[in-house]
Amino acid sequence: MKKVLLFTAIIVLLTGLIGCGQGTAGQVIKSNLSRETPAALSQSAMAALVDGNSRFALDLYQQLAQKDGNIFFSPYSLSQALAMTYAGAKTETSAQMAATLHFPNSDTLIHSSLNALSTQLAGRGKSVKEGFKLNIVNAIWGQKDYTFLPSYLDTLAVNYGAGLRTLDFIKTPEDSRLTINNWVSDQTANRIQDLLPAGSVNVMTRLVLTDAIYFKAGWKSKFRVEDTHDGIFNLTDNSNVNVKMMSQTANFGYYAGNKYQAVE
């Protein structure tokens, strides 16, 4: 079985987001509306969503690939999390986010499409006999007593089944950081601790977006244990190590792009 855990955090310094409500540290502000059961996506809507997310994935990869080291990220999870903050953006910020993320032109279509896609993905495990689990946990942490528009909270509730957690970044930035880190640790079975380093949250912070994805599934095309063998793996520093190599012979989809190769 393959287990994959990914956790990212984006700290946003906002001076004019939107909203209503008060709360103690960690209290959830949420719309009274329930998450809608989305209609099935049309073929054109699904194609537009997949195409946009694929373009965002390749753009992001080109940026991340400029740094040394292995790269591991979930474009879908990041798109979904950033769409939740995009719902609270407007004017130039909204336009720049939509262009970067390659969102469809319709704001309503963006959120309803992501709602439909996440519902579809969540239901896939029910038809798979071998262990399958996809759990995406997003959270938005806003400044206590900050004003967030009811329409923004409605969008989060209807399309993502989410609310907004409040912390006092202004008075207790360090305690707020620890609260977020403890929540992250709980959500990832203590696999990820100290996500936000000391000093990353300060009195200017107004909103923090955290995104976690847990994925567990079997291989679509399994590797046979008896075909595993020792082999040499070459490292970027021109050294090499001896590791266990999985292998199989079959026909798979293959693509070669600008400085990368992909196998399906």
Steps between C-alpha positions, in 0.01 A plus 500: 500500500607852434448767765536864414480798733532858388461811708551860397428832660460843350516805723313795361543855626165660430401855583157498342330164474136484593255368755299479812527332834688481824657204664742361751819332388419197292128572472351415161298766321274329250199573285170338593478361148579134439731363235312449175486166326649594164358401166717282282750707302444529128775365279601852396508626861711206614736546204543871583570426867751223424673703230535803729631295790747320273632831369536630857683178599753535217551873568560430868732211419714727281541737795569231760741314272741793512599395851709194582342198662200275451161655420174370639172690488130461422377755240137402557524548876673837459242616244215408732658674800586815305150508352371544854708815539423609144134514605592792728707690244388769258620746232869461410573232760212287372611541138861408578401191700264377228769547234769324703276209596348481148146507638197505266350844430194446721549534876187294561630226271836489678356425843217272382742305279747446785210394722390245240853372444582459869169318553576268209851424627374437853255243365752304299622304799156343545538304179858389566542176694865556579570767760441848361485825689517860386460755775556870434493726804506874434470771761496879491612681815387862526565782742263507797237776475592564136207555268427228246208548262207257540513438124859375535404266784204377292734408213726301734206315654307424181794385287761376747306417816742726685503793735769732629694452822591807703822576685645818648810550285532862618518434875628143510683416176717230655208326674310517171790335318512219757123451475527454124799266532317287759195478272719394209665236715160363606375489141805308379524248786806687633687442174550871438598720791619860522365585155529873564851591620560754775450855377286404201188641666517859621277795593445582131352159420128507427435165337675164477398227257598143584453207264546130575449202274513135599493237226523125534437253220629194323687508170280484191770282349661309784869427541576137578709458814711230335605746228661737750878511473798695628621777270714811482323835533697804384479818709529859378842539665633225267513245782279192511327273748379142493121476535211261442360547148142415408452398137237379257457479124180639351365773271439837667416849382817706456565869442818705461490876554743784568766340723264237639355159421178351635361148516135418578 
